[in-house]
Amino acid sequence: MKTNFSDLTYKIIAFQEISEIKTSEIIQWALEMVELGYKSDNLFMLASFEKNSNFYEIESYLTKAFNELKINFKKGKEALISYSCYYVLKISEKKNVKENLTELYKYCQKWDYEETIYAFYLLYWAWSDFDYFEYSSYWHEANKENIESIVVEKANEWISKYKTLGTTAVCSNCW
């Protein structure tokens, strides 16, 4: 599912709430947005920084670029859902499924077992069980052969559920 903005936007719009966003991701986001045809002096400045730049050097450019592009930062639960959306989208596209599932698992724990991504927490443990056992008590329908497809299916269901709330998209008509 492609949108008219960089997928990293889902993570970046949550940066005021989520401290795990890396400077390299912000700069990569700026590069991708420029490649997509977005134009903004501050976006160009962001894209010109080295990937290992100090966050405080680029923060004001990011804020100004968002203002110029009329993109709003997300707060609270919307930030959490938007940040999660980045990983769920990658799973739905079958890109590094286990790696992206691991990221959701970590953030589910960090966010006090957030209900909106709790199924991914359970699926992570189910998949981990299959490294040692033939069964999992975390997801009874799963086995070694179908765990990845179940994770992808749940990602698609998650996207269907949360896109209607308008909280996962940068704009409500981007889906």
N, C-alpha and C positions, 0 to 999 in steps of 0.2 A: 504494500500500500504506500504509494508515494504521495507526498504533499508538495505544496509550492514553497516550502521552506526547509531548511536543514533539519534532519531528525534531532540533532543535538539541541535544537530550540527547546524541546521538552525538558531537557535537563537545565539549560541555561536560565530559563525563565523562573526557575526555583532557587536561584543562587542565593537570594537573601535569606532563605529558610534552611537550605541544605548546604552544610559546610564542605561536603565531599567533592564538590565540583572543582576540577583541576584547571589551572590556568591554561594548560595545553589544550583542554577541551574548548575553552572560551575562544582561544585563538583559532582553533580548527573550525569552530562554528562560524567565526567571522570570514574565514577563507571560503567555506562552503556557501555562505550567503552571498558573497561577492561573485562566486562562480555561477550562482543561480540568477545573477543580474540585479541584486539589491545594491543601491547606491546611497552612501552616507559617508560624510567626512570621518566621523568617529568609527564607523565600521571599517573603513580603509585603514585608519590608524591601528585598530585592533589587529587587523590582518597582517600588519607589518611587524608586529612584535615577535621576538623569539619565543618558541614554545615553553621554555623554562623561565619566562619572565616572572617577576614578583607580582602577586595578585594586586597589591595596592597600587602598582604602577598602571595597571590596566582598568581598575574598577570604574573610575570616572568615565573612561571611554565607553565601557560597556553600558553604563547607565544612560549616557548621552545617545549612544547608538540605538538603544531601545526606544528612547523618546523620539528620535528622528524617524524610526521605522514604525512608530505607533504600536509597539508591542508592550504589553503590560506584564510586569512581574507577578508571579503567583505567590500567595500567602497561605499559611495554614494547610488545611487538608487539600486544597487545590494544588499547592506546591508539591505535596507528597504524591498526589495522583499523577501530576504532570511528570515529575521526576521518574516515577515508576513506569510511566508510559513509554519512555525511551527504551527500557529493557524489554517490556512486553512487546513492543513493536518489533524489536530485533528477533525475539523468539518467534513471533508470528511469521516473520520472513525466513525462519529456519536458519538464522545466522548465529553461530556459536551458542546454541540453545543451552547447553549445560552451564557455560560461563555466565550467560545473562541470567539464568535461573539462580545461580549462586549469588549474584549481586542482589536480586530481589530478596532472597533468603536473608542476606546480611541486613538489608534495610528493614525488613519485616521485624527482625529482632531489635534493631536499634530504635525503631519507632513503636516499641512496646506491643509487638505482635499485631500490627495494623490490620484490621479486618479486610480492607480492600485488596490486600496482597497476601493474605494468610494462606490461601490455597497454594500459592507458589512456595511458601515455606514448607508445607506438607509434601508437596511434590519434590522439593529438594531432598527431603529426608527419605522419601520413597526411592528416588533414584540412587541415593547413597546406599540404601539397604542392598540394592542389587549388585553393589561391588563385592558384597560378602555373602549374600543369601539369595535364595531363589524366590523369595516372597517379601512383601512389605506390609507391615501393619498400618502404614501411613496412608496408603492409597490402594485399597483392596482390588480394584479393577486393573491395576498396573502389573506388568511383568517386564523382564529384561528386554523383550522384543518391542513392546509398545509404549514404554515410558516416555520416550521422546515425542511420539505423536500425541500422547495425552497432554503433555506440557504445551505443545503447539496449539492443540485444540482449546485448552483452557485460556491460552493467550488470546486467541480469536474471540472467545466468549467474553473475556474481560474487556477487550476493545469495543465490542458491540454494546456492552453494558455502560461503559463510561463515556463513550462518545456522545451519547444522548444527553449527558449532563452538561456538556460543553466545557468541562473542566480539563480535559486532556488536550484539547486543541488550542493553539494560539488564538485562533478565531473560530467562531462557531461554524462557519461555512467552509473550513479547510478540509473537511472530511469528504 
